[in-house]
């Protein structure tokens, strides 16, 4: 049932996530810029959002096109001028040729199991091809998703204020606490992780450009996008190895040197992310270890695909928070933060009161010292008068 509705629910889910992320911007435009109508603030926000993305793409596309063209030429030259003697000895080449010649592909394909497997795979490949060519359906899905986004942004204040009415009254306090906790976890995670991914993508692009890797800028930005899901930047390692081989053939550098330079870029960027970016930006948002993160990504990815991998960590951290609150009777993280903020505010108020008391006491001391000076001046004047 869920698999049948996946294609229908996916645009709505993505639109709801975008609406939730853009709602603070719409509220800012509406209240701070004094826009009277909500729909006008939504239109302004969407125009600015789409304009920023379009401007970024417009500025990046020429550089990416140059990188892709140079990389394609380098790959073509690499395979055209490939010399096996540089990488393999004569004995290794002979073994490879003998192994390939010893493979009897015709007899292998004659087995009934192999033939039946090929027959079952070919229709699926055809289905994938026809599915990839259905661009009209994809455009329609994007248009429907945009309509979802527009209507959700317009009605988000009503959703925020009226959703609790659909929950039974005895469960409303708990539901409000859970929704608030989910809102805190998801907002902190998505906004922080998006900024971390942007920084990582820029750092990888700069590093690959410095070492002269073909398609370095494009590869760095792709790794930055993969970094939206933790540990997924590892998927960029195999393409980087291939590009290092192409760079070696193109420039004449040793293969080990190009691989070493790429490894240094990975180590430097990953160290910067783990030691500076993630602790400063993300803090302890999820509270999950590496093994728990991988397990969470695997489970949610198996349940909901790519969307599940994107929402895996905030939802898992919410489940862990609920377990700690309802089973271990620990306060939620947002409650801890609220209590810490209240305590900090109380301490600030106490300090301000103490400062005010000190100011008043210092004022009294100044007044008393002024009176003493006046008395001493008067006594001096009297003595002078008596002497005269």
Residue pairs with C-beta under 8 A, 6 or more apart in sequence:
6 305
7 141
10 141
10 307
11 141
11 142
11 144
11 145
11 148
12 145
12 148
13 307
14 145
14 307
15 145
15 146
15 148
15 149
15 152
16 148
16 152
17 190
17 311
18 149
19 148
19 149
19 152
19 153
19 156
20 156
20 186
21 190
21 191
22 45
22 46
22 49
22 149
22 153
23 153
23 156
25 45
25 48
25 49
26 38
26 41
26 42
26 45
26 153
26 156
27 41
29 35
29 41
29 44
29 45
30 38
30 41
33 41
35 41
35 44
38 154
38 157
39 154
42 150
42 153
42 154
45 153
46 149
46 150
46 153
60 217
60 221
63 217
64 217
64 218
64 221
67 214
67 215
67 216
67 217
67 218
68 215
68 218
70 214
70 215
71 214
71 215
71 243
71 246
74 214
74 246
74 247
74 249
74 250
75 214
75 246
77 249
77 250
78 245
78 246
78 249
78 250
81 249
82 249
84 93
87 255
88 96
108 114
109 115
109 118
152 159
163 179
164 172
164 175
164 176
167 175
177 332
178 318
178 322
180 334
181 318
181 321
181 322
181 332
181 333
181 334
182 314
182 315
182 318
184 333
184 334
184 337
185 285
185 286
185 314
185 317
185 318
185 321
185 333
186 311
186 314
188 282
188 283
188 285
189 282
189 285
189 286
189 313
189 314
189 317
190 314
192 281
192 282
192 283
192 285
193 227
193 228
193 230
193 282
194 228
195 281
196 227
196 273
196 277
196 278
196 281
196 282
197 224
197 225
197 227
197 228
198 224
199 273
199 277
200 223
200 224
200 227
200 233
200 269
200 273
200 277
201 220
201 221
201 222
201 223
201 224
201 225
201 227
202 220
202 224
203 220
203 268
203 269
203 272
204 219
204 220
204 221
204 223
204 224
204 265
204 269
205 216
205 217
205 219
205 220
205 221
205 224
206 220
207 216
207 220
207 265
207 268
207 269
208 216
208 217
208 219
208 220
208 240
208 262
208 265
209 216
209 217
209 220
210 265
211 258
211 261
211 262
211 265
212 247
212 251
213 219
213 240
213 243
213 244
213 247
213 258
213 262
214 243
214 246
214 247
214 250
215 243
216 243
219 236
219 239
219 240
219 243
222 236
223 233
223 236
226 232
226 233
226 235
226 236
227 233
227 273
228 310
229 297
229 309
229 310
229 312
230 293
230 297
230 313
231 290
231 293
231 294
231 297
232 309
237 266
240 262
240 266
241 259
241 262
243 262
244 255
244 258
244 259
244 261
244 262
245 255
245 258
247 253
247 258
248 254
248 255
248 257
248 258
285 317
286 293
286 313
286 314
286 316
286 317
287 317
287 320
287 333
288 296
288 313
288 316
288 317
288 320
292 316
293 313
296 312
296 313
296 316
297 309
297 312
297 313
299 312
300 308
300 309
300 311
300 312
300 315
300 316
301 308
301 309
301 312
302 308
304 311
321 332
321 333
324 330
325 331
325 332
331 339
